[in-house]
Amino acid sequence: MGRIQAETIVGIIAFFHLPVPESWSEAKKQKHYGKLHRAAGDADNLGKGLVDALLEEDRGVPLMQFYKLWCEESAAPHADVFLLVS
């Protein structure tokens, strides 16, 4: 499967759901499930990898927003990606 041509893409919004470390206590895990992820690993780096994988060229995409969240309890890591088209 090839990458998307960006001519009609005006924005990309992505929510990256990252796993809570297994080594954390149950109380700490409960405190973080579904909350904003502020640990190392920049949202812009995750976003850049996503954009490079999806689009042939991204210089014409004026809006990009990326968010990092801890996974919900028992959820697998994943990304929710929304493409805004004209």
C-alpha positions as a printed Julia matrix, in Angstrom:
86×3 Matrix{Float64}:
   0.0    0.0    0.0
   1.37   3.4   -0.97
   1.36   6.61   0.98
  -1.4    9.21   0.69
  -1.08  12.17  -1.68
  -1.34  15.26   0.53
  -3.05  17.69  -1.88
  -6.44  17.35  -0.21
  -5.18  16.92   3.38
  -5.41  20.17   5.36
  -4.81  18.68   8.79
  -3.83  15.66  10.82
  -4.85  15.07  14.42
  -3.5   12.01  16.21
  -3.92  10.62  19.71
  -1.15   8.19  20.67
  -2.19   5.8   23.46
   0.97   4.48  25.13
   1.25   1.59  27.59
   1.52   2.14  31.33
   4.75   0.47  32.52
   4.24  -3.0   34.0
   6.79  -2.17  36.71
   4.55   0.51  38.22
   2.52  -0.21  41.33
  -1.2   -0.85  40.85
  -2.0    2.45  42.58
   0.27   4.42  40.24
  -1.19   2.65  37.2
  -4.73   3.51  38.32
  -3.72   7.16  38.68
  -2.4    7.34  35.09
  -4.84   5.27  32.99
  -6.31   7.46  30.24
  -4.51  10.61  31.41
  -2.06  12.82  29.51
   1.33  11.17  29.0
   4.07  13.56  30.11
   6.98  11.11  30.22
   9.85  11.0   27.74
   9.13  10.52  24.07
   7.96  13.74  22.46
   4.54  13.88  20.81
   6.07  15.7   17.83
   8.5   12.83  17.23
   5.65  10.31  17.24
   3.7   12.6   14.93
   6.58  13.03  12.5
   6.95   9.25  12.19
   3.22   8.92  11.55
   3.17  11.69   8.94
   6.23  10.27   7.16
   4.56   6.85   7.03
   1.21   8.19   5.76
   2.05  10.99   3.36
   4.27  11.32   0.29
   4.94  14.96   1.18
   3.83  16.86   4.29
   4.97  20.42   3.61
   1.52  21.43   2.33
  -0.33  20.29   5.46
  -0.92  23.45   7.54
  -2.46  21.86  10.65
  -0.93  19.05  12.71
  -1.8   18.25  16.32
  -0.44  15.3   18.27
  -1.4   14.12  21.75
   0.11  11.47  24.02
  -2.09   9.62  26.49
  -1.6    6.64  28.76
  -3.68   3.68  27.59
  -6.92   2.98  29.38
  -6.82  -0.02  31.72
  -6.5   -3.28  29.74
  -6.27  -1.44  26.38
  -3.58  -2.19  23.83
  -1.32   0.64  22.66
  -2.71   2.31  19.55
  -3.12   5.59  17.69
  -6.36   7.28  16.69
  -5.67   9.3   13.53
  -7.98  11.84  11.94
  -7.29  13.34   8.51
  -8.95  16.66   7.76
  -9.63  16.98   4.05
 -10.73  19.84   1.85
